[in-house]
Amino acid sequence: MFALVKYRQNLDQTKLADVEAELEKQLAAIRSSLTFQAGQNVGIAVGSRGIANLDRIVSMVVRTTRSWGLEPFILPAMGSHGGATAEGQTTLLAGYGISEEKMGCPVVSSMEVVEVGRTERGTPVFLSQTALTADHIILINRIKPHTLFSGPIESGLLKMAVVGLGKHQGALAYHSEMKKQHPSMAIEEMARTVFQHCRVLFGIGLVENAYDQTARIQVMPVTEIFAQEKVLLEEAKRLMPRLPCPEFDLLIVDEMGKDISGSGMDPNIVGRYWDQPVSEPNIGRIFVRALSEKTHGNAIGIGRADFTTNRLVSNIDYQATYANSITSGNPVSARIPIHFETDKEVLEAVLQSLGSVEVENLTVVWIKNTLEISEILLSPSLIDRYNLDPGGIVGEPFQVEFDEQGNLLRPPFGFEST
């Protein structure tokens, strides 16, 4: 149909050599500054993002706090995810290897919240009943660029405190406040209210490199979280990968899901922010082939695609998707694109929709998902068009082929063998 070539991007590979050793060292360093009593409980807040080494990190925190004489438990902190149900959130964590059996401590999941204050604009601030009554809370989250806005505070510990520990009602309240002031300022104001009522012991901020590896761990005293998160966000933005081509006709995405991005497909990678009619990269058509297994049917963000497959649509959990979409205030994110039984039918429709583009001139980028783009497939013509490093080319160009069912065949990426 058309030719592609494998291309390996030269992305920042900064990473920790030993994640657990680094975390153990930092936990030991902060111990003397913490105030608690033996026998008190501590809720370890864990979210629904796909975070590298998350199970190992949480397990280390469980073991360490227990050695300090505390009684740890896992507290799901993920807003409306998991279908906005306690059972759904427990299931999400288990999918990341975080369960009572594997962590050796209880998982206490509840959607009950208490209003603990209001913003200057009258928006209520909610806090999990479980977090409110806990003796202490530890926040663990990845610090990263948000998929809806840009500012000094985006996605991280403070958002977890507001939205994650606010549960479904907290998420709704935050998205309401976002319409009244800049989202970063909303997070900061609401987080300060949460911190007045939630006894946060410390926070653990995680930064990942472009290869989905842990680049930095920062254990932060509660008094430093607001300032340190801003610093870590700048580092995360510097390390974030991007597609090498600012404009092309078709992006093929093998899978999307909540474990990959809070928006299913990260708009920092594919563009198409809901509030921006034009963004980079400028992609003519987006074709998403499937949902990831760990998204558990949540297809939030499918509205960014132009085309998809019947198999993706048949795997959608509409309750989870609609709850997430409505809570975010972007119902467009759950709109189902045009879909066909086979990839071949989709690609034929893509060509028709592009009108004047001939198949031999079609410019294509093909990725596994928006989290793993160290290797991609692209049209050979894009190498010259955007002066890409020819040293990144892996192998010879090849013609795209289909299997007997009419679905695309893709050679494996290097990162898939590790």
Protein Blocks (a to p, Z undefined) as FASTA:
>chain_A
ZZcddddddddfbdcfblmlmmmmmmmmmmmmpccdehiacdddddfbdcehklmmmmmm
mmmmmmnopacdddddehjgghipaklmmmmmmmnopafklnopacdddfbdcdfbdcfk
opacdddfklmmpmbdcddddddddfkbccfblcdfklmmmmmmnommlmmmmmmmmmmm
cfklmmmmmmmmmmmmmccfbdcdddddfkopafbdcdddfklmmmmmmmmmmmmmmmpc
cdfbfbdfbdcdfbgcfklpmnlpacklngoifklmbdcdddfbacdfbdcfklnopagh
klmpmbdcfklmmmpcfklmmmmmmmnopaklmpccdddfbfklmmmmmmmmnomacfkl
pccdddfblmlmmbccddfklmmmnopafklpgcjdddddddfkopacddddfklmZZ
